């Protein structure tokens, strides 16, 4: 049985995998580089305790060279220390600075994080489109658990979801983490019609056929629910409270843990573009517990509300084992 409990501790055990999530860094690159530095420097200091850093998109605010230089310099500090995964947000693509996802152009993202560099990361797996990091996958092995981390573009196209379905099926013995910019809404439902900030509301949303974009509910229907080994989905992008948690059952009877975390400016209560808050996720294979905490190295403080610090019991990681639902 699934149990959601109050968070009690954030200790990492030999059986656990620790992911650190860095959502929506856009205002740090635009206005508050010292806050970004505090996050990156904290990650570097704790590199031995972290298995992977996963970023949820909107690396930049204005998609200009100055901001890309700042975010590149930050993540370059992680090279040789621990693997990291990036995502493309709507602010990271467009026809020019200040043009947010009017077209699917990610030239600056791929220039400052070139495939030739990212291939050197020990976790790197492969890509969807030649020469582009927009849709990519990475591997991680912890104990008996084989992880596949799949990062998809903002509003992934039908062609991307087709590729992802084939990829996930090919690695059926891996537990899959799906990372994408826009998926869960702040009311803890998947983003869909009537919600703000859907990919369909941007210029890229006018594309059709294999280029048709997909929101959270469509990603669930076309990809996530169909595959037994996709167990986690992480996203950012959405404002309002900036947080949400949804646990759903896929077509094969497995729980899927879907989480929104976003602390940027315009999120309720945000300070200095997010005040350096990040997410720490410990997934313990032995105790079958997922522990989530929200911490800021910038102010050296945790958020203690149940939306920001909690644990989920009875998390099963074995690809061929049911969660007791059937």
Beta strands, then each sheet from edge to edge (+ up, - down):
strand 1: 3-6
strand 2: 16-22
strand 3: 52-55
strand 4: 83-85
strand 5: 124-127
strand 6: 136-142
strand 7: 145-152
strand 8: 175-180
strand 9: 230-235
strand 10: 243-249
strand 11: 255-261
strand 12: 277-284
strand 13: 289-296
strand 14: 301-303
strand 15: 310-313
sheet 1: 1+ 15- 13+ 12- 2+ 3+ 4+
sheet 2: 1+ 15- 13+ 14-
sheet 3: 5+ 6- 7+ 8+ 9+ 11+ 10-
end
